[in-house]
Amino acid sequence: NAANLDYVLRAFPNHHRALWTMIQWYMQNGRPPAADSPVPPAECWLQRAIAFRPKDPAVYTLYGIYLHLAGLPAKSIHYYKQALALDANSAEAHYNYGLVLVDLHRYQEATEQAQRAYELGYPLPGLRQRLQQAGYSVVLTKPVTDDSSRPVPEK
């Protein structure tokens, strides 16, 4: 529940799994919480995590995912670029950045992000499939498997 997540994130501001779970909670229960809610908005947790560890690329990726899911794909680009500046080999950041670019109809850039994500071993085929539906192809160098336990926004 939100109170348990609140406790974990107060103790460990950049706990990736707790941040991802908090993002999911907000997406399911609406955002922002009521004014009298003891649980801060997701943006507060993500900003706090960045302030706590400004060189943690996973937190920037999670912030990008959150903004994408919240219907703000153009704003999420900044966070994906930050994540990739800190870790150019983050398959998660490349993949999710590619999903945003598809939503923005920037297919050539999305194809480049997809190629890099799959070269790094990203397992989910969703980005590749969305690009194929738009008439673009990604040449895979490694087989893609379906692992639905990964925290990514599939649309």
Secondary structure as the mmCIF struct_conf table of DSSP 4:
data_model
#
loop_
_struct_conf.conf_type_id
_struct_conf.id
_struct_conf.beg_label_comp_id
_struct_conf.beg_label_asym_id
_struct_conf.beg_label_seq_id
_struct_conf.end_label_comp_id
_struct_conf.end_label_asym_id
_struct_conf.end_label_seq_id
HELX_RH_AL_P HELX_RH_AL_P1 ALA A 2 ALA A 11
TURN_TY1_P TURN_TY1_P1 PRO A 13 ASN A 14
HELX_RH_AL_P HELX_RH_AL_P2 HIS A 16 ASN A 29
BEND BEND1 ARG A 31 PRO A 32
HELX_LH_PP_P HELX_LH_PP_P1 PRO A 33 ALA A 34
TURN_TY1_P TURN_TY1_P2 ALA A 35 ASP A 36
BEND BEND2 PRO A 38 VAL A 39
HELX_LH_PP_P HELX_LH_PP_P2 PRO A 40 PRO A 41
HELX_RH_AL_P HELX_RH_AL_P3 ALA A 42 PHE A 52
TURN_TY1_P TURN_TY1_P3 PRO A 54 LYS A 55
HELX_RH_AL_P HELX_RH_AL_P4 PRO A 57 LEU A 69
TURN_TY1_P TURN_TY1_P4 ALA A 70 GLY A 71
HELX_RH_AL_P HELX_RH_AL_P5 PRO A 73 LEU A 86
TURN_TY1_P TURN_TY1_P5 ALA A 88 ASN A 89
HELX_RH_AL_P HELX_RH_AL_P6 ALA A 91 ASP A 103
TURN_TY1_P TURN_TY1_P6 LEU A 104 HIS A 105
HELX_RH_AL_P HELX_RH_AL_P7 TYR A 107 GLU A 119
TURN_TY1_P TURN_TY1_P7 LEU A 120 GLY A 121
HELX_RH_AL_P HELX_RH_AL_P8 GLY A 126 GLN A 133
TURN_TY1_P TURN_TY1_P8 ALA A 134 GLY A 135
BEND BEND3 THR A 141 LYS A 142
TURN_TY1_P TURN_TY1_P9 SER A 148 SER A 149
BEND BEND4 ARG A 150 ARG A 150
#
